[in-house]
C-alpha cells in the first residue's frame, strides 16, 4: 500500500535526512539543508519576469502561422492598427533589415547547412507557430484581440514530416539547400573485425519520440531602454550567453545591454536558447522607445518552445556466446526541425560518446545525419543526447540477454568496467575517472528484492496471469559538467565551458558569493552557501549568493548540462581559497608572524603552536579600515576565479523498475522503483534527492506518457495539457533511493553532476520492464510512450493475444 504523504511524515523525513546527511556536525557540506531560496519561491514573495511592471509598458502578441510550410503572399495589418489600445503592428518585412538571423553556435561539420532563421518570417513559413506579425498594445488582451484583424494570405507548400522520406530523392525541400543539414561520423577500434564472424549479432531500431519541455513557468520577456542602454529581463537559463548573442544579432553594443534572469521557474533545457521573442522585444523597445512585455500561453509554448529528442536509432551489437560485447554500431537520423537553433546540431553529437555506456568493447562506430523537417526545431532537453544514448545501449543489452537466454543483470556484469579498472579510457575516447558499478548495482538489487520479484514473475507466467510482471534494469553513466573548453573547441562548439565566481568578504565579516551560474530551481543559493561557509569558516546564514544579472555577475557560462556544481561550485571553492590566502597575509602581519606559520581552522587564523589568532571577521574589518596593512596590500578581501575543468564528470548508477501490465487492456502500473546513484561527494542530500526524484519523473514521462504528435499536414495536435500528457504525483510510485559514493578525481570537491541522472536512467528502466512483462507474448519492443493502446496493439500484432500465450521464451528454457 502506498504510504499516505502528510506534513508530519515530510517533517520526519527531513529530520532523518538531515541527521543521516551530516556525518560531521561541524561541516555544512554533506548536511541536508532546506533550501534558503524556497521561502520566497513557494510563498510567491519573489519576482518572476511576468511580475515586472514598468511605467508606460506595452504588451506584445504574436500572430503565428497556421501552416507548416507556405509562402507568405500578403499581410494586411491596416485593420489591426485601428483596434482599441493598439500602439503598433509589424510584420517580418518591417524588421527584415534589422532582425538578423537567430544564432546556431554549434556547426558540427565544415559542410553543415545552417539556413537563415529570421525571428519573424518574411517570405516563407516552415512550421506551424512561426511568427509572421506582432501587435503592440496597452494591455495583453487588446494585443491578442487585435491579432484577429490581421489578414495573411499563404501559398501552401508541401510539408516535410518524415525524416526518412525527407532524405529521399525528389522529396519536397524545407530549404533550397535540401533537407540534409549534416552527417557526422565517429569511430574507435576495428569495427569490421568486431563484427566479422561474430557468433551473435542483434539489430534493433528504436524511436526517440519528440518531447515538449514543460517548465512550470512559461517563457516571458520584458525589454526596456533609457534611449541609450537596454535591459532585457527574460525567463532564461543563460543570461550571459544570451547577452553576447543578442548583441551579435541586433547590433546593440554589448556594453550597453544588460540581461537579467529573475527567479526562473524551471527550464530543463527549454530556456537554454536565444528566442525570436527575445530578439523582437529588444527591437520593439528600440523602435518605440518604451518598455514591452511578452508572456506566452501554455498552448503557445507547446508550439514554439523548442522540442526535445526526436531521433531514429538503428543499433547493432556483435557479441560472443558468453555475452561479451565485441562491437557496436549506432546509426541515427536526428530531426532538426525547420531550423538550427542555438545548439541543435550538437545535441545528438553529445550522445555519440555515450552509446557504449558503462561497457567495455573492442570497436564502436557512430553516424548521425541531421535532417530538416517542417516542425518546431529541436534542441537541448534534460540530458541532451545522453538519455537517447543510454536508452539505446540499455535496451540493446536487454535484447542481447534475451537472445542468449541470460539474466540481463548478468550480461551487464560480464561487460561493465570494474571498479579496479578506473580510470578507464573507453572505446569512445573518454576517460572515466572513477566509479563502482558493482556496488551501486548490488545495493539496488538488495533494495529492490530482485530475486523475489523474479520468482513472482515466473509464478505469474506459469499461471498465465493476465496481469504480467515486468522487471527493468538500467545501469548508466553520463558525461556531464559541460565542459572542458578545449574539448568543446574540438567539437566546433562556439563557446567555452569555464565558469566564474567572485567571493567578497564584507567589512562586517559576512560573505557575498557572485556566481556565473544561473539557477532555475536547482538550489544554488543553498549549496553555494554551504561550500563558502565551510571554506571561510563562517555561519551558513552569513553567506549571500548573487546571480542571474549580467551587471551584478558580469562573467559566466550559465546553467545546463549538470555543470553548475562541478564547475560553478568548484569556482566558488577556489575563490574562497584565494580570499583566505589574502587574509592569511594580513593575519601574519597583525600577529607579527610569518605567513608560513599561520594556520586556519574554524574561521580563525592562528600562529602555529600558540593561542594567538585573529578571526576572519576581525580581519575583514581590519582590511576595510586599512589602518595597518602589510606593505603593498590592497584594502580588500575578495577574489575572482575562472575555472575550466580538465575533464567531464561521470556520475553513474543502477535503476530498477517493476511494472504490472494488464495484457487485456494494455494498462501499465509501476509497482516499485529503486534508484541507487553515485554522484560523488554530496554537498546537500536534500537537493540531490529532489533532483533524482524530478529526473525519474521526467524519464517515466517519456517512457509512458509524453509525445508531441503532428498530423499529416504538419499541425501539432498536442498543444494543451489535455492532449500532451505529463505524469502527476498520482501516476508515480514512491521511489526508493540510495547512493554510493566514489568521489570524482577531476575537481577539488569530488562532486559529480546529478541534474540529469534520473532522466537518463529512468526511461530504459521502465521500457525494459514493460517489454520484459510482454516477452511471453512474443513482444520485443513497444514504441514510446508505452501507452495502453500501443501495448495492446503490440500483443495483438505479435499473435500472442490470439494464441492466448506465445509459449516460454528461450530464457525460460524454450526456443525462439
Order of alpha helices (4+ residues) and beta strands (2+ residues): alpha-alpha-beta-beta-alpha-beta-alpha-beta-beta-alpha-beta-alpha-beta-alpha-beta-beta-beta-alpha-beta-alpha-beta-alpha-beta-beta-alpha-beta-alpha-alpha-beta-beta-alpha-alpha-beta-alpha-beta-beta-alpha-beta-alpha-beta-beta-beta-alpha-beta-beta-beta-alpha-beta-alpha-alpha-alpha
